[in-house]
Amino acid sequence: MGVPRNPGNVGRHGFGRQASGASTVATGRARGNSIILLWVAEFLLQSGAFENGEPIPRRHSCGGEDLSPPLSWSGAPEGTRALALVVDDPDAPAGAFTHWLGWGLDPGTQGLGEGEAAPVEGSNDFGTSGYRGPCPPPGHGRHRYFFRLYALDFDPDLRPGAGKRELERALEGHTLAVAELIGTYER
């Protein structure tokens, strides 16, 4: 498998994404400290509640039942031992706002049902654990909600209620691929 000439938006964790949000890039180590980016087009994250780039239904927001949307995944790369989920809103007035952190997800389960909790959940920016849906300030315009699923070569040993920074530190050097789904919401 070749390395793409322009792998997309490569972030500080050494992985990137294609503009469609469906494909991912994984990292591998070459000689020394160099990183090889490998295209992993088959790792997908989807929802039966909304399509990539489309509005998230009200029932999954603070104005509705505030239930997590159903999520399904497929194509986790070989060597995946666990999955971690991060959902955030980069359009929040004070910067990226975390809505859900979950880890310890078994790649063999292939999804979470509507309202289903992750095996272990971290603290969101509402000050609680678990999923809290879109809740942008009224009149603030359309916000984007990034659902990112990380394929990991280990199962993070983090306490329930750990924060986003702790999870990000645990993911460093252990991420095989990332699948992304983007929904929108406005009030």
C-alpha positions as CSV (number, residue, x, y, z in Angstrom):
1,M,0.0,0.0,0.0
2,G,1.5,3.4,-1.0
3,V,1.6,6.6,1.0
4,P,-0.8,9.3,-0.4
5,R,0.9,12.4,-1.8
6,N,-1.6,14.7,0.2
7,P,-3.0,12.7,3.0
8,G,-5.4,15.4,4.2
9,N,-5.4,17.4,7.4
10,V,-2.6,15.7,9.5
11,G,-3.0,16.7,13.1
12,R,-0.7,16.9,16.0
13,H,-1.3,13.2,16.8
14,G,0.3,12.1,13.5
15,F,-2.9,11.1,11.8
16,G,-5.2,12.9,9.4
17,R,-8.5,12.6,7.6
18,Q,-9.9,13.0,4.2
19,A,-12.4,15.8,3.6
20,S,-15.3,13.3,3.3
21,G,-14.8,12.3,6.9
22,A,-15.2,8.6,6.0
23,S,-11.6,7.6,5.4
24,T,-8.7,7.7,7.8
25,V,-4.9,7.7,7.9
26,A,-3.0,5.5,10.3
27,T,0.6,5.9,11.4
28,G,3.4,3.5,11.3
29,R,7.1,3.7,12.4
30,A,9.9,3.5,9.9
31,R,13.6,3.6,10.7
32,G,14.5,6.1,13.4
33,N,11.8,8.6,14.4
34,S,10.1,9.0,11.0
35,I,6.4,8.3,10.7
36,I,4.8,6.6,7.7
37,L,1.2,7.6,6.9
38,L,-0.9,4.7,5.5
39,W,-4.3,5.1,3.9
40,V,-7.0,3.1,5.7
41,A,-10.1,3.8,3.6
42,E,-12.2,1.0,5.0
43,F,-12.5,2.2,8.7
44,L,-15.9,3.8,8.8
45,L,-18.1,5.5,11.4
46,Q,-21.8,6.0,10.6
47,S,-25.1,6.7,12.3
48,G,-28.6,5.6,11.5
49,A,-29.8,9.0,12.8
50,F,-28.0,11.3,10.4
51,E,-25.6,11.3,7.4
52,N,-22.1,12.7,7.4
53,G,-22.4,16.5,7.2
54,E,-26.2,16.5,7.9
55,P,-28.2,17.9,10.8
56,I,-28.4,15.8,14.0
57,P,-32.0,15.1,14.9
58,R,-33.4,17.2,17.8
59,R,-34.0,14.0,20.0
60,H,-30.2,13.7,20.3
61,S,-29.8,17.3,21.6
62,C,-30.4,19.2,24.8
63,G,-33.7,20.4,23.4
64,G,-34.9,16.8,22.9
65,E,-34.3,13.6,24.8
66,D,-30.5,14.1,24.9
67,L,-29.9,10.5,23.8
68,S,-26.7,9.6,22.1
69,P,-27.3,8.7,18.4
70,P,-26.8,5.1,17.3
71,L,-23.3,4.6,15.9
72,S,-21.9,1.8,13.8
73,W,-18.4,1.1,12.7
74,S,-16.6,-1.3,10.4
75,G,-13.2,-2.0,9.0
76,A,-11.1,-1.5,12.1
77,P,-7.5,-2.2,11.0
78,E,-5.7,-5.4,11.9
79,G,-4.2,-5.2,15.4
80,T,-7.1,-3.1,16.9
81,R,-7.6,-4.1,20.5
82,A,-10.0,-1.4,21.6
83,L,-11.7,1.8,20.3
84,A,-12.1,5.2,21.9
85,L,-14.7,7.8,21.0
86,V,-14.4,11.6,21.3
87,V,-17.3,13.9,20.4
88,D,-16.7,17.7,20.3
89,D,-18.0,21.0,19.0
90,P,-15.2,23.1,17.5
91,D,-17.6,26.0,16.9
92,A,-18.5,26.7,20.6
93,P,-18.0,30.3,21.6
94,A,-15.0,29.5,23.9
95,G,-13.4,27.0,21.7
96,A,-13.7,23.2,21.3
97,F,-16.4,21.8,23.7
98,T,-16.4,18.1,24.5
99,H,-19.8,16.4,24.5
100,W,-18.7,12.7,25.0
101,L,-15.7,10.7,25.8
102,G,-15.8,6.9,25.8
103,W,-13.2,4.1,25.7
104,G,-12.9,0.4,26.2
105,L,-15.2,-0.2,23.1
106,D,-14.8,-3.7,21.7
107,P,-14.1,-3.4,17.9
108,G,-16.0,-6.7,17.4
109,T,-19.3,-5.1,18.7
110,Q,-19.6,-3.0,15.6
111,G,-21.6,-0.2,17.3
112,L,-23.5,1.4,20.1
113,G,-27.3,1.6,20.1
114,E,-29.3,4.8,20.6
115,G,-28.7,6.0,24.2
116,E,-26.2,3.2,24.9
117,A,-23.2,4.2,27.1
118,A,-19.6,3.4,26.2
119,P,-18.0,0.8,28.6
120,V,-16.0,3.5,30.3
121,E,-16.9,7.2,30.0
122,G,-15.0,10.3,30.7
123,S,-16.0,13.8,31.8
124,N,-17.5,16.1,29.2
125,D,-17.4,19.9,29.3
126,F,-20.9,20.0,30.9
127,G,-19.2,18.6,34.0
128,T,-20.8,15.2,33.8
129,S,-19.8,11.8,32.4
130,G,-21.4,10.3,29.4
131,Y,-23.1,11.7,26.4
132,R,-24.6,15.2,26.3
133,G,-26.0,16.3,23.0
134,P,-25.7,19.4,20.9
135,C,-26.7,22.5,22.8
136,P,-25.3,25.6,21.0
137,P,-26.3,29.0,22.2
138,P,-29.6,30.1,20.5
139,G,-29.0,32.3,17.5
140,H,-25.3,31.3,17.4
141,G,-25.7,29.6,14.0
142,R,-24.9,26.1,12.8
143,H,-22.4,24.2,14.9
144,R,-20.5,21.1,13.7
145,Y,-20.2,18.0,15.9
146,F,-17.2,15.8,15.2
147,F,-17.6,12.1,16.2
148,R,-14.1,10.6,16.1
149,L,-13.5,6.9,16.7
150,Y,-9.9,5.9,17.4
151,A,-8.7,2.3,16.6
152,L,-6.1,1.5,19.3
153,D,-3.4,-1.1,19.7
154,F,-4.2,-1.3,23.4
155,D,-7.1,-0.8,25.8
156,P,-6.6,2.4,27.8
157,D,-6.4,2.0,31.5
158,L,-8.0,5.2,32.5
159,R,-10.4,5.8,35.4
160,P,-14.0,6.6,34.7
161,G,-14.5,10.3,34.6
162,A,-11.0,11.0,33.1
163,G,-10.9,14.2,31.0
164,K,-10.1,14.8,27.4
165,R,-6.4,15.7,28.0
166,E,-5.9,12.4,29.9
167,L,-7.5,10.4,27.1
168,E,-5.5,12.3,24.4
169,R,-2.2,11.5,26.3
170,A,-3.2,7.8,26.5
171,L,-3.9,7.7,22.7
172,E,-0.5,9.1,21.8
173,G,1.5,6.5,20.0
174,H,-1.3,3.9,20.1
175,T,-3.7,5.1,17.4
176,L,-3.8,2.8,14.4
177,A,-6.6,4.8,12.5
178,V,-9.3,7.3,13.1
179,A,-12.8,7.3,11.6
180,E,-14.8,10.5,11.6
181,L,-18.5,11.4,11.3
182,I,-19.7,15.0,11.4
183,G,-23.2,16.2,12.3
184,T,-24.6,19.7,12.5
185,Y,-27.0,21.4,14.8
186,E,-28.4,24.9,15.5
187,R,-31.0,26.5,17.8
